[in-house]
């Protein structure tokens, strides 16, 4: 069985060392250390330790949002188009008029306006931005949620470590757990507030347990004939699945537990309700939640090659209330400091636009927003020139972003894990910490 790599939060700037973790664990278990084994102590403290680590919510703008129509408008530029800019609660900082609610919480955001990469094809860019690695046909790099799930893995916790809400626009472009295997794959919720049909059992708990016991006996026979590795992995997944199906924590997926007014504030859209569900899941102890924004009109999502002047306000109208409400809700509940919230897509859009406002793919000067997790917010990092054509100050690469994710979540970016093909792989290859965030 793969053992969890625990990361215990110590202060705003990071986490305690594993040696320090051992001291804290032993001190907290002094009364029982003489009678409990190491595994017993880990299980006894698992829930507390898991919740002490920081969580992450990724708000994924599928298709590549236009920086001009979101968080880097260029008023007066020949490339801006009809979308205006509005002031935010940060003096001198303006964003698109399409995001009025986000403008009111800009002090809770660190806005990067100078993201750069070499990938302008969706498939390649999504692989890069969701994994931190450029595409490699010989290695299926895992999506970041799976990497975090591996680190936070707790076999005694009823719920999955990684949950995805919503669906990608184009399934073949999706990124899964890759070389980390099925143990760290995301649990997928297509419609927030509604569990997949096969989760809730239609038989009694007693009958389910009897069936599982029969399955275990058959597995034992198979293991004795040489299939022990497969049986062990299957047993682990079955054990976790059965606990999940019978857990009282399933209520975390129910949005009808929330006040109607709060649901309205998030927006009664798939994305808005997905943001609310993300808050409920993190509150319950889930380590990584991904919420897809693809829009509810057509199938282009943020890939606005056509009719950008029409579609961008619609997309923003769904993203804006959910994003702003999530930041306020987390802060009011005292959760924002321990929850990293990231708003981004795979790249931006070209400065030049077509008559209908459509823009092509562009990877020079795109945007990313970070909040919570101890990040220094209320600032803008980097800039593009007056026309928005190229980065003029503080370029930031994708690997830089991932090194910073590691710093926030208490991970060592240089740590190597062994893939399912017995190949060592670092969490991040290259990149430097974005020091302005701290």
Buried (B, 14 or more C-beta within 10 A) or exposed (E): EBEBBBBBBBEEEBBBEEEEBEEBBEEBBEEEBEEBEEEEBBBBBBBEBBBBBBBBBBBBBBBBBBBBBBBBBBEEBEBBBEBEBBEBEBEEBBBBBBBBBBBBBBBBBBBBBBBBBEBBBBBBBBBBBBBBBBBEEEBBBBBBBBBBBBBBBBBBBBBBBBBBBBBBBBEEBBBBBBBBBEBBBBBBBEBBBBBEEEBEEEEEEEEBEEEBEEEBEEBEEEBEEEEEEEBEBBBBEBBBEBBBBEEEBBEBBEBEEBEEEEBEBBBEBBBBBBBBBBBBBBBBBBBBBBBBBBBEEEEBBBBBBBBBBEBBBBBBBBBBBBBBBBBBBBBEEEBBBBBBBBBBBBBBBBBEBBEEBBBBBBBBBBBBBBBBBBBEBBBBBBBBBEBBBEBBEBBBBBBBBBBBBBBBBBBBBEEEBEBEEEEEBBBBBBBEEBEBBB
